[in-house]
Amino acid sequence: MRGTRSTLILLVVFVALGTYVYLIELERPPASAIPPNESLLDTTAEEFSRLSIGVGDTETVLTRTDDGDAWQLTSPVTAAADDTQISSITSALASLEIRRVIDDAAVDLAPFGLNEPVVEIGFVLSEDSQEQRFLVGDATPTGGERYATLADSGRIVLIASNLDTTFGKSTFDLRDKAILGFDTFDVDQFEIESDSTSIHLAKNASEWRLQEPWDVRADFSTAEGIVGRLSAGQMRSVAVEGPSDTKTEEEVFSEYGLTTPRLTATIQFGSASATLLVGSEAPDGTSYARDASRSVVFTVESSLVTDLERSADEYRDKNLFDFRPFNASWLEIEHSDETAAFEKAGSEAEVSEPSWTRVSPESGDVDRDQIDDLLAKLSNLRAESFVESRAERGLDETTALAAFRVRFNTDGTPDSDDKERVTLWQSGDATYGVHGNEPGAAVLDTRAVDDVLEALAAVQRAEP
């Protein structure tokens, strides 16, 4: 009985609450939205035409270029500016919200740290020649906000505490720190010169090729990686802006090992070029360097220099073959004084499962899986290193294990077939391979070559 009474009481309460919500709360007008914080400035980021950023004893002055698309440092040095950094500052200023007004008519700025501000920003808007100054002072006792003011306004406000780092940038922070600054898309050649090596690569369409010290295929990833690092490379610091009243340009360059640089990297894009000169090592492990078109001496990461000091072998294509099993259309094998040739019948576009046939020394059907297995193992052969001389290893046509000729289609059009020939050798415990007649020889994984020979034996056993 008691349980039934409790249930009835709860039901009555539920109905009463429901009626209240329906009749009262649904008719109540919605609460007004929380009003947004007041903006300190009524402007946009695009309207700033001049900035001066004062941090400590240093003031950096910047002006927007005549076309309005970029910024230039004008003091204490003349240099291109980091437009990303400037955009961050102008956007933050334009959208700066006042969290709270502390005093509308302050006379003494000292209690707020605004007599010696952490950051002082002078700015001129494009429609107004009068400079205004924005001061950022101490953090509040809780540390969540900072005191700030527009100079001479007497109005002390609170802003977000993290804005002092947004605004408080050094001259180095605000300058363009690109060591060369070029678009990788336009690059068609690059050279690296040092006392120990001379490397020259050229790009045709989307393929890189070594031209010096040998004319051989180049590793795409390695070449693109170097170009990308030079394009995106940033100064670590500025050692000196160039010659001064006390030192000539030659004396400055000599001091940093740049009169006779230990390494020179030149990027070419059409008729234009950009050159990085690398001098002596700095005390912190970085290296002094400069763009050949500028006098400023800066430092670069040691890892960049290490990459530029790579041997020519590291730029060589490590893949022994260029074809891939899916685009091979012809395979010719020279092994044990016999030659056999196989051709793919049809294409992937014409039939769902194109077959392979033997065309010489006599025609006949072959097991597609066995040919595919052989092609897969051939295409996976990669150089572990290179040797300069085949003769010193006793590698000639009379000592070859096998030679493979492959014809393959690169883009699906009838006229785009490529051909390549690879020869394999074994000398002692080592195995070698050569693509075409490229100089030297690739040192191969012996197990991978054994796998090729096993796949080749399976193809040969299946022949009638």
MOLINSUL-V987379 format. One line per field, one symbol per residue. ss: DSSP state (H for helix, E for strand, - for the rest). psi: psi as a letter, one per 40 degrees, with the letter a starting at -180 (. if undefined). A space follows every 10 residues. Layout:
ss=???
psi=???
This chain:
ss=-HHHHHHHHH HHHHHHHHHH HHH-HHH--- -------EE- ----HHHEEE EEEEE--EEE EEEE------ EEEEE---EE E-HHHHHHHH HHHH--EE-E EEE------H HH------EE EEEEE----- -EEEEEEEE- ----EEEEEE -----EEEEE --HHHHH--- HHHHE--E-- ---HHH--EE EEEE---EEE EEEE--EEEE EE---EEE-H HHHHHHHHHH HH-E--EEEE --------HH HHHHH----- --EEEEEEE- -EEEEEEEEE E-----EEEE E-----EEEE -HHHHHHH-- -HHHHE--E- ----HHHEEE EEEEE--EEE EEEEE----- ----EEEEEE ---EE--HHH HHHHHHHHH- -EEEEEE--- HHH---HHHE EEEEEEEEE- ---HHHEEEE EEEEEEE--E EEEEE----- EEEE-HHHHH HHHHHHHHHH HH--
psi=dddddddddd dddddddddd dddcddehii iiihiiihid igaideehei ihhhhbehhh hiihideeei ihheieihii ihdddddddd ddddehhhdi hdhefhdhed eeeedgidhh hiihideheh hihhhhaiii deeeiiiiih iedehhihih deeddddgii dddeihehdd gihddeheii ihhideihhh iihhbehihh dheigiiihd dddddddddd deiiidihdi eaiadehidd dddddefedg ieihhhhhgb eiihhhhhbi hideeaiiii hdeiehhiii iddddddeei iddeeihehd idiiddeheh hhhhhffihi iiihhiiddd idgiiiihei eiiiiihddd ddddddddee hihdaiidhd ddefhadeei diihhhhihd eeideehiii hhhiihhbei iiihhbfiia ihhihddddd dddddddddd dei.
